[in-house]
Amino acid sequence: MTLSVIRTKRDLVKPAKETPFTMLDLSVIDQLPVLRCNVRTLHVFRHGPEAPRVIREALSLALVPYYPLAGRVKESEPRCLQIECSGDGVWYVEASTDCKLDSVNFFDDMESIPYGNLLPDDVHEIKHIDPLVQMQVTQFGCGGFVIGLVFSHSICDGLGAAQFLNAVGELARGLDKPTIEPVWNRNFVPSPRAPSLPKISLACPPQMSHYNLEHSNIDIPMDQINRLKRQFQQVTGQSCSTFEIVAALFWSSRTRAINCDPNTKVKLVFFANCRQLINPPLPKGFYGNCFFPVTTTASCKSLRKAPNIFEVVKLIQEAKARLPLEFVKYLNGEHIKGGDEIEEDPFAPTPNYATLFMSEWGRLGFDNVDYQWGPPVQVVPIQGSSIVPAGIMRSLPLPNRGTRLVTWCVEEAHRLPFIDEIHGLIKQQLL
């Protein structure tokens, strides 16, 4: 897709008032090497005249209570990150285009999105700085707008990033202050109990996989999901969540499609919010990283021969039930053998084609952000790795109701079989 975008203004947005100048420690989870990356997303809004100006002003106001986001990451000592609360600001780009959003179907076709035009250009090349937040707001000819967001994962998880954006939206709508007061509280694991970071061997780096993952969207209407949940309850006498149903369909259909050796161990890894597992639970306004990977393992043969997806749902539920114990053991360092040797970093297993990752975005709060003109039509995740098979579960673009599974999980040879398998499983289960 060709899209002519003119960037009219690039600069740093600083807090509207003076903020504390201090150094803040990051939590042991914030400091994980796997989180030293940026997460990129597009947020598409149907309407919003003067959105670049309105959001800029609200962003400056929000950076007063969220002043750490206007700072910079500093490595005070090897593998020890802190936030220098300098008030330097976040990178903000204003842009415009004559294009109308309905002419590109509100960027529903992810394959044709010109990401380079809608995300902020490389600030490091321009200013030689690394802000924790970068944002481009592009005004479209129809009056709608798109926010291209780049967020440092070291300072926020998805819930935290959405909390911040909702605060910006509230201030844009005229509230005096955000309804949820931000809480730093990154010392929820005292340093003597802090999990050791994995040692990196430069002599023997992990062997990287060689394959190209293709994108696919799988849309599942809400009525189908609800019927599957009712059937699960009728069969088992237990309830299940939308996530568990979709995860079971995803893992089962992909395993059938990739046609691996029957004895191959296949894994499903998903990420669970652990704010309530801390003692005492983290306060509502906490916006750092607090999650843990939940791993379910089965043989390829057992997944293929499962009589129905409800058996796979139960495997997923069993893995979730182990989460509290596994998370506490991790925080206590019980995953470490003698000599600080780690059996396997649960946050960063070696990428391979038999391990499937999944995230749920529908409940993070991105879909509720309102800068004056209503919530986004859709929030578009952007692929982070070309060799990590993954799927992101999010809401269907408005006004539809249901789930969209955004995937980069199979090579081209397996893409159509995967799509056929997941639709076939749904049809078979609903018969």
GIGIKA-V547594 format. One record per run of one state. SS is the DSSP state (H for helix, E for strand, - for the rest). FROM is the first residue (numbers start at 0). LEN is the number of residues. If there is no record, write none. Layout:
BEGIN
ss=(SS:SS)
from=(FROM:FROM)
len=(LEN:LEN)
END
This chain:
BEGIN
ss=(-:E:-:E:-:H:-:E:-:H:-:H:-:E:-:E:-:E:-:H:-:H:-:H:-:H:-:E:-:E:-:H:-:E:-:H:-:E:H:-:H:-:E:-:H:-:E:-:E:H:-:H:-:H:-:E:-:H:-:E:-:E:-:H:-:E:-:E:-:E:-:H:-)
from=(0:5:13:21:25:32:35:37:45:50:65:66:70:71:77:79:85:89:96:100:107:109:112:114:118:122:127:132:139:144:152:157:172:182:183:190:193:213:221:236:241:258:264:273:274:277:285:286:290:299:305:308:321:322:331:335:336:337:340:341:342:354:360:365:368:377:381:389:395:401:410:411:430)
len=(5:8:8:4:7:3:2:8:5:15:1:4:1:6:2:6:4:7:4:7:2:3:2:4:4:5:5:7:5:8:5:15:10:1:7:3:20:8:15:5:17:6:9:1:3:8:1:4:9:6:3:13:1:9:4:1:1:3:1:1:12:6:5:3:9:4:8:6:6:9:1:19:1)
END
